[in-house]
Amino acid sequence: MFGDPGKTHKFLLIELWFRSVGKLHIPDQTALDSRRRLLVMIVLACGGFSIGTTESLPVGLLNEISDSLLISEQSAGRIVSAYALGVVIGAPLITIFSGGMPRRKLLILLMGALALGDILSLVAGLSQSYLAIVLGRFLAGFPHGAYYAVAALCAAAIAPPEHRGRAVAMVSAGNAISRVIGTPVTQAVGHHLGWPVAFGLVSIIAASTMTALWLVMPHMSQMVLTDPRQEIGALKRKQVWFTLAMGAIGFGGVFAVFTYISWVMTDRAGVPESSLALVLGIYGVCSVFGNWLGGRLADLSVDFGILGILSALAVILGGFTLASKAAPTAIFFFALLGVFGAALVPALQVRLIDAAGEAKTLAGALNHSALNIANASGAALGGAVIAAGYGYAAPAVVGACLALAAILIWIPARLLR
């Protein structure tokens, strides 16, 4: 007659929850005090942490995934490639057609798409479906570039003008920290509890971040909404193309070395295989510092900051060819590579914000497409010189040449600005 008391209590809790949501006060970006501004920055960085952890997770688990799904190493590699493909396609498409959407709503939806991609990968593990994990990885990569672009713009918009570089760097810091904490932890979970559990964990991280964005992110009323025609207008600006070329070429030098670092350290420098995790951990910590450094340099002078970073990369990569003969110097130069490689990302992002006019979102998203091109091209060129018999020091020579080529692009970019 009176129904199930348990169900009544459940419906009452749901009703109370919806009422509390309705009373949730979302401030405008103009009303943020310093504490709330910092909280927003931290939550935006959590989004970067979630994306970075998702992106790197399968790399250390490909053996387990291939054994579990009974697929070849080449097929397992497509799981990584699917994410990169999602980044390259998703970044421009989302930013072009979402310019009229409020930035707060867009960030929440992008993080929701990441969570769905991770959940689909979890389902793939539970159902042993290769197709499902490839689709899950593609979906997870789709919001990658758009999230970083929108989050960086929001961070710059709420920060004081003289701190824009540091604000953008703080968003990028989430990605850098994921390399130190998120990826090792989730991969350890995957090794001990099974790789589907690791994807379950990153889906929880993504869903939690989506909730935090919903609770904390202000209404970005001062950010100009755009239409597809305005966003595509960024492609007509020479400085946008100059900046993207600097990233696609200059950052390729970092990946020419990073991709083959395990062989360089063990076969050339004599680092024990058991110490590789420590070496990568040092690199990750240095990347966090480099991310901060790139933001500071961008605040001082974005153009000359980029020139300094590219020059440092050319010297470090050139020196690495000799330094990689011994473990201590190899680790030291690899750590420096982590510092200045990471410093390049926020500096390029700030330059794109300045160069893109009103079409800042597409330009910022294309930065991550350019960096993924650098990833693929740097790895391919590094692998080519190794296959040609030039040894494990050769990718560093390629990397130094790429950094010098990026400097050659910087010169006309500066002169024509």
Phi, psi and omega in degrees: 000315182264001179082180181278117181301325180299315179295322179300316180295322180296316180294326178295318178297317179297318180296318178296323180296315179296325178295320179294323178296320180296332180270359181297125182267119178253111183285165173275155182299334181284347184257010184282132170272179186297323181292314180294324178298316178297320179298318177298316179300318181296317180294320176299320177294326176299324175298317176297322177297316181295316179294314181299320179294316178298317183299315187271346188308309188292338188304315181277359183241010185297325178299313180296319181294316181294321177293320182292318183268359179058051180238163180282168177299322180296318178294323177296323179298332179293340176295321176288317181296327181298322178295313180299322177296319177299321179296311185296321181278316186291322185304304180289320183298312183295315184291326180294317188261004179244012183299334180271001181269136176307138187297324179300310180298319182297317179299318180296316180294321179296318178291328175295321177296322177298315179298320179296319178298318178294320179296321178296324175293323175298314178299322178300320179293320181289328181261359181056049183247115178293318180300319182295321181288325176296316178295321178297318179292321178298315180295320179295326179283338185304314182275358188307296184296319181296319180299310182299321180296310182292318180297319179295319179295318179296317179298317179294327183289328182266351181272155171301147185306324183282355180244018183300316181300317179293325178294315178297319180296327180293323176296315179294335182299329178301319178294317181297318180293329179298329179291332183272322187245303189299308183295312179300320182292312182292326177291324176296319176299317179297322180293322187268328185246355181107142185296331176298326179295322178299318178292328174297321180294315180291332176292325176293319178299315181295317180295322179294321178294320177301317178296318179296320177298318180297323183279329192250326189295129180279170170286123183269069188289338183271354180274129184286126175279150185231167173248170183305323181296320178294317181296317179296337177301338177298330183288349178272355184265122183298323183293330175297314180293321176301315183293317178298321179294321177300320179288314183296327182266308184296320181286340178299330178297325178296315183285337176300325179270314187300322184300326186247021187294330180296319178289321179299314184290318185277313187275331184255314184272343179081023177284131178299143180302328180292343181264359183298322179299321178295318179299315179293327176295319176299316177302316181297316179298317179296328177295323178298314178296318180298323177299316177297316181299318179300321177295319179295316180297322179296324178291326180286309177193107187297317182293310182286337172296315178297317178300316179298319180294314179296321178296317178297319178298319179298317180292315182296314181293321176296317179291333182295334180299324177269321183296335184285003177284338183230144186302310184299314181288327178297315180294320180298311181292326177294323176296318177298323177299322176297320180296305189278335173296315179290327182295332183293328188295303180295329179296316177296322181297317179295320179298322178293322177301319180288325189274341193273353183066230179278347183266049186289328186293312179297316180299317179295322179292321180295337175302320180284330171296318179296320180292327175289327173296320177299320178301309183291315184290320179297316178297319181294316181292319177297318178294326181294318181287330175292315180296332180282356176092016182274355174093175185281351174278340186298321179302330178292325176296316176301315181298318178297319178296320178295320178296318177295322178297322178294325176296321178297328175287324181300324186299304178293329178300319179289317183294327183268000184285000000 
